C-alpha cells in the first residue's frame, strides 16, 4: 500500500470555540467506541461543492477550489490526526462529463482507493449535490446507478446526502423547511430508484440529509459559528451526522481487490454452465438419441440379410 502523509489536525483550533468543543466531543465519542480511524469518500457530479465541503470540514484550504476550475482533476486524500484519532477524507472528480456518466472517473477513484486504502474500509459516503438544483432528472439516477455498480448497493448503508448552497431564499413562496423537505425527498427517491432499493428495504437504507453552506457569506451566530437559515451551526451538525453514520452498526465498504478490479470477466456466466449442459442433454442429446433408436427399430432388414 502506498504511504499517505498524515498531518496533525492543527486547523481544528481555527474553528470558533463552540465548534471546537463539539468536534472534540464527537471525536471522543468515536474513540470511546474503539474507532480510531474514520474514512470518508466524497462523491457526486461536477461543480456541486465537494472540494469546498472537504475544506470546511478540515478547517483549511486543503483542496484547491477555483472559480475557473470547479473540480479537483484527480482523487485527493486528506489525512489529519488528533490525539490518536485519524480522519481521512477522499475528494473526487465529478462523475459527469458532457452530459454522461464518466465510468473512467469511477475506475480512477477505485484505483486510487486501492493505492492508499487497500484492505481498509470506507466508513461514510458523502453524496454531494446542491440544494438550489431544483430538478432531479434521469442523469441523477444514472450517477447513483454508476456508484452502486462500482461499490455495491451496501454503500448506501453508509451514505449521507449533503446539499450545498443551503443559504438561499426558496422559490414560489415556499418556507425554507418545506423547500428543503421537497428537494430532499425528490433526491432520495432518485437514489432509491438508481440503487434499485425496493420499498420493502427502504427503511433499512434510511439515508439522512445534511445542509451545507461553504461560501463566505454564510451567516454566523453569536458564537461566531457558521449557521444555516434554520439557525443550526452546520459544521458540527455535519460531523455529528457522519459520526452517527460510522456508528450505525453497518459494516463499512472494504477496499479489496474485488472492489477495485470489479467482477472477473472469466467468471461471468460460470454459474449457468451446469444448467446449460443439463438443458442440452435433456432437450437436444436425449431426443436425438431417441430418434436414432426409433429409426433403427423401424428399419426393415433387406431380403438378402
C-alpha positions in Angstrom: 0.0 0.0 0.0 1.3 3.5 -0.9 2.2 5.7 2.0 -0.1 8.6 2.8 1.2 11.7 4.7 -0.8 12.2 7.9 -0.5 15.6 9.4 -1.6 16.9 12.8 -5.1 18.4 12.7 -4.0 21.8 13.9 -6.7 23.7 11.9 -9.3 22.5 14.3 -8.0 25.2 16.6 -9.1 27.8 14.0 -12.8 27.0 14.5 -14.9 29.0 16.9 -14.6 27.7 20.5 -18.1 26.4 20.4 -17.5 24.4 17.2 -14.2 23.2 18.6 -15.8 21.8 21.7 -18.5 20.0 19.7 -15.9 18.5 17.3 -13.7 17.3 20.1 -16.7 15.7 21.8 -17.6 13.9 18.6 -14.0 12.6 18.2 -14.1 11.4 21.8 -17.4 9.6 21.1 -15.7 7.7 18.2 -12.7 6.8 20.3 -14.9 5.6 23.1 -16.4 3.2 20.6 -12.9 2.0 19.7 -13.0 3.8 16.4 -9.5 5.3 15.9 -9.8 6.0 12.1 -12.7 7.5 10.1 -12.5 7.4 6.3 -15.0 9.4 4.3 -15.5 9.2 0.5 -16.9 12.4 -1.1 -18.6 11.9 -4.4 -21.0 13.5 -6.8 -21.5 15.5 -10.0 -19.2 18.3 -11.1 -19.5 21.7 -9.5 -21.7 20.8 -6.6 -19.2 21.8 -3.9 -17.4 18.6 -2.9 -13.9 20.2 -2.5 -15.3 23.2 -0.7 -17.1 20.9 1.8 -13.8 19.0 2.4 -12.1 22.3 3.1 -14.8 23.3 5.5 -14.7 20.1 7.5 -10.9 20.2 7.8 -10.9 23.9 8.6 -8.3 24.9 6.0 -7.8 25.1 2.2 -6.5 21.5 1.7 -8.1 21.1 -1.8 -7.8 23.8 -4.4 -11.0 25.5 -5.4 -11.1 28.0 -8.2 -13.9 30.0 -9.8 -12.4 28.9 -13.2 -12.0 25.2 -12.2 -14.7 23.7 -10.2 -13.2 20.3 -9.9 -10.2 18.5 -8.5 -8.7 16.8 -11.6 -8.0 13.6 -9.8 -8.8 12.0 -6.4 -7.1 13.5 -3.4 -7.0 12.1 0.1 -6.5 14.5 3.1 -5.5 12.9 6.3 -5.4 14.6 9.7 -4.6 13.2 13.1 -5.5 14.4 16.6 -5.0 12.7 20.0 -4.6 9.3 18.4 -7.5 9.7 16.0 -7.1 9.8 12.2 -9.5 11.4 9.8 -9.2 10.5 6.1 -11.3 12.4 3.5 -11.1 11.4 -0.1 -12.2 14.2 -2.5 -13.0 13.0 -6.1 -13.6 14.5 -9.6 -17.1 14.9 -10.8 -18.7 11.8 -12.3 -20.4 13.6 -15.2 -18.7 14.7 -18.4 -20.6 16.0 -21.5 -23.9 15.1 -20.0 -23.0 11.5 -19.4 -21.6 9.5 -16.5 -17.8 9.0 -17.0 -17.1 5.4 -16.0 -13.3 6.1 -16.3 -13.6 8.5 -13.4 -15.1 5.8 -11.2 -12.3 3.4 -12.3 -9.7 6.1 -11.4 -11.4 6.6 -8.0 -11.3 2.8 -7.2 -7.7 2.6 -8.4 -6.8 5.5 -6.1 -8.5 3.8 -3.2 -6.5 0.6 -3.9 -3.3 2.5 -3.7 -4.0 4.3 -0.4 -6.7 2.3 1.4 -6.2 -1.3 0.3 -7.8 -3.7 2.8 -9.3 -0.8 4.8 -12.9 0.3 4.9 -14.9 3.3 3.8 -16.8 4.4 6.8 -19.1 7.0 5.3 -20.1 8.2 1.8 -21.0 11.8 1.3 -23.1 12.1 -1.8 -23.0 15.8 -2.6 -25.5 17.8 -4.6 -26.9 21.3 -4.5 -29.9 22.4 -2.6 -30.6 25.1 -5.2 -30.7 22.5 -8.1 -34.5 22.4 -8.2 -35.0 19.4 -10.6 -33.9 15.8 -10.5 -33.6 14.1 -13.8 -32.5 10.8 -15.4 -28.8 11.8 -15.2 -29.0 11.9 -11.4 -30.4 8.3 -11.5 -27.6 7.3 -13.8 -25.0 8.7 -11.4 -26.5 6.8 -8.5 -26.6 3.6 -10.6 -22.9 4.0 -11.6 -21.9 4.4 -7.9 -24.0 1.4 -7.0 -22.5 -0.7 -9.8 -19.0 0.3 -8.7 -19.2 -0.1 -4.9 -22.3 -2.3 -4.4 -25.7 -1.5 -3.0 -24.3 -1.7 0.5 -22.5 1.6 0.0 -25.9 3.3 0.6 -26.0 1.8 4.1 -23.1 4.2 4.9 -24.4 7.2 2.8 -25.2 10.7 3.8 -26.7 13.1 1.2 -25.1 16.5 1.5 -26.9 19.5 -0.1 -24.6 22.6 -0.5 -25.6 26.2 -1.3 -28.0 26.0 1.6 -28.3 29.7 2.2 -31.0 30.6 -0.3 -34.4 32.1 -0.5 -36.9 29.3 -1.6 -38.9 30.0 -4.7 -42.7 30.2 -5.1 -43.3 31.5 -1.6 -42.3 28.1 0.0 -41.0 28.1 3.5 -37.4 27.1 3.9 -38.3 23.9 5.7 -40.9 23.0 3.1 -38.5 23.6 0.2 -35.8 21.5 1.9 -38.2 18.7 2.5 -39.4 18.6 -1.1 -35.8 18.8 -2.5 -34.6 16.1 -0.1 -37.4 13.7 -0.9 -37.1 14.1 -4.7 -33.3 13.4 -4.5 -33.8 10.5 -2.0 -36.4 9.0 -4.3 -33.9 9.2 -7.2 -31.2 7.5 -5.0 -33.6 4.6 -4.2 -34.5 4.2 -7.9 -30.9 4.4 -9.1 -29.7 2.0 -6.5 -32.7 -0.3 -7.0 -33.7 -0.1 -3.4 -37.2 -1.5 -3.1 -39.9 0.0 -0.9 -39.7 -3.1 1.3 -36.0 -2.4 2.0 -36.3 1.4 2.1 -36.3 1.6 5.9 -33.0 -0.3 6.2 -31.5 2.1 3.7 -32.6 5.2 5.6 -30.3 7.9 4.2 -30.0 11.2 6.2 -29.7 14.6 4.5 -27.4 17.4 5.7 -27.3 21.0 4.7 -24.0 22.9 3.9 -23.1 26.5 3.1 -19.4 26.8 2.2 -19.4 30.4 1.0 -18.0 33.4 2.9 -21.5 34.9 3.0 -22.7 32.2 5.4 -24.4 33.8 8.4 -23.0 33.3 11.8 -24.4 33.1 15.3 -23.3 35.0 18.4 -20.6 32.3 19.0 -19.2 33.1 15.5 -20.3 29.7 14.2 -21.5 29.3 10.6 -25.2 28.7 10.7 -27.9 27.7 8.3 -31.1 29.8 7.8 -32.6 27.5 10.4 -30.1 28.8 12.9 -28.3 25.5 13.3 -24.4 25.5 13.2 -23.8 23.3 10.2 -20.2 22.1 10.6 -20.6 20.3 13.9 -24.0 19.1 12.7 -22.5 17.6 9.6 -19.7 15.9 11.6 -22.3 14.7 14.1 -24.3 13.0 11.3 -21.1 11.5 9.9 -20.2 10.1 13.3 -23.7 8.5 13.6 -23.2 7.0 10.2 -19.9 5.5 11.2 -21.5 4.0 14.3 -24.8 2.8 12.7 -23.9 -0.9 13.1 -23.4 -1.5 9.4 -20.1 -2.6 8.0 -18.0 -0.2 6.1 -17.2 -0.9 2.4 -14.0 -3.0 2.2 -11.5 -1.7 -0.3 -10.2 -5.1 -1.6 -9.1 -6.5 -5.0 -12.6 -7.5 -5.9 -13.9 -3.9 -5.4 -11.0 -2.4 -7.3 -11.0 -4.7 -10.3 -14.7 -5.5 -10.4 -16.2 -8.9 -11.3 -13.8 -11.2 -13.2 -14.9 -11.4 -16.8 -13.8 -15.0 -16.9 -16.1 -15.9 -14.1 -19.2 -14.3 -15.6 -21.8 -16.9 -16.5 -20.0 -19.8 -15.0 -22.9 -20.4 -12.6 -25.1 -21.2 -15.7 -22.8 -23.8 -17.2 -24.4 -26.8 -15.4 -27.9 -25.6 -16.3 -26.9 -25.2 -20.0 -25.3 -28.6 -20.1 -28.4 -30.2 -18.4 -30.6 -28.4 -20.9 -28.6 -29.6 -23.9 -28.6 -33.2 -22.6 -32.4 -33.3 -21.9 -33.7 -31.3 -24.8 -31.0 -31.9 -27.5 -29.0 -35.1 -26.9 -31.7 -37.2 -25.4 -34.2 -36.5 -28.2 -31.6 -37.2 -30.9 -30.7 -40.5 -29.2 -34.4 -41.4 -29.1 -34.9 -40.5 -32.8 -31.9 -42.7 -33.8 -33.1 -45.6 -31.7 -36.6 -45.3 -33.2 -35.2 -45.2 -36.7 -33.2 -48.3 -36.1 -36.2 -50.1 -34.7 -38.3 -49.2 -37.7 -35.7 -50.1 -40.2 -36.6 -53.3 -42.2 -34.0 -55.8 -43.0 -33.2 -56.2 -46.7 -34.2 -59.6 -48.4 -30.6 -60.7 -48.7 -29.9 -60.3 -45.0 
